[in-house]
Amino acid sequence: MRTTTRKALAVAAATTLLLAGCGGGGGDDQAADGTITLTVKTFGQFGYDDLVAQYEASHPGVKVKQDNIAKLADYTPKLQQWLTAGSGAGDVVALEEGILIKLMAKPDQFVNLLDHGAASLKGNFLDWKWQQALTPDGGTLIGLGTDIGAQGMCYRTDLFAKAGLPTDRAKVGALWPTWDGYLATGKKFAQANTGATFFDTAGTVYQNILMQQGDQTYFDRENKLIAATNPGVRSAWDQTVAMIGAGLSGKLQMWSPQWNAGFKQGSFATIPCPAWMLGQIKDQAGPENAGKWDVARVPGQGAVRGGSFLAVPAQSKHPKEAAELAKFLTSPQGQTAAFTAKNNFPSSPQAIDDPAVASAVNEYFSNAPVGKIFGQSAKSLKPVYLGPDNQVVGDGIGDALTAIEQGKLGPDQAWTKAMNDAERAVGK
């Protein structure tokens, strides 16, 4: 059998299985009494349970079904498959900023929210957040902003005390005005032999450093691959490799069972934490670790790391109702409620200024003033341009850093492999 024939049959078989198992976008979604069901697809933690209950109470003809996939790495390929297949995506989908640029190239896959009155909502969002989901001609808006990844540094006060380091969040933040300061602090921590590593994994540190290196990373604004020539990428790489070399990494794969268990077991002392990470930490560390975590400033200058949008797939059978639900969930009040539920920091200026956000303290994190910590730079944050293949390139670089952590490759070998993989990924 010819290779091309085998590939064609494989694609056909995969498509058949996909269409058979999609769910959520077809079938009987309207009851005999006229009640419709809207399916919302998300990843991670969006904090919508209470909001959905409110919406159903005020919209008796609508039921909302939440379909959540824990890992973004699992959610993204499924989302792309649903959109390509034309079914399975449901009625409202979350779009993470890393995949947004790629999906913006196919605006016909989504309902234009400008056709459903979204233009009047522009003032509800930070200007750059609004622009991210607007096509260059300004004619199509494919998503409404949810959260932004305002950054902090989460740390274990008990482990810092054990290492003889300060535990007060202001004094801790003063230890690392720069990433060099973070490295120096890590070396002091390592010398104390607490039984824990300084941070969880190289990937989380690298990503935070990278997002502070300017307004572009792996691609320029013409979508040309510049990973190998962008000094910011190499700088983030070199700083991270230095931390691996100092023995500061726990060598845990992000989102793995071992990584999740590390929060509960206290196997690492710090983790760069965008606001959305706080919910993850609390859920994984458990009630027995309440008050052992705190939040300090992140080294270097703040930057966006993560953040999402809600969109309505064109395949939705109820685009008007789905658009209204997306508008409700992303309203200033909706974003405030999501922050209260899961610490997802708002992209709405009104929500950022809401006392429920601005004055918020997090009891689990030693009563840290998280509204102030994450809000101080939120309005001045500038997004970093992410090309359409940003995620696949970033995954390859993350794999290369893991190979260094595991002793499988030296830094130079890993860098060469990462850059070669990046070129292959984009078809160069």
Salt bridges, closest charged atoms under 4 A:
ASP29 OD2 - HIS318 NE2 3.40
ASP67 OD2 - LYS41 NZ 2.82
ASP158 OD2 - ARG156 NH2 2.78
ASP215 OD2 - ARG221 NH2 3.93
ASP238 OD1 - ARG234 NE 2.98
ASP283 OD2 - LYS342 NZ 3.59
GLU288 OE2 - LYS264 NZ 3.00
ASP294 OD1 - ARG169 NE 2.89
GLU324 OE2 - LYS327 NZ 2.95
ASP353 OD1 - LYS379 NZ 2.84
ASP389 OD1 - LYS102 NZ 2.83
ASP421 OD2 - LYS417 NZ 2.79
ASP421 OD1 - ARG424 NH2 2.29
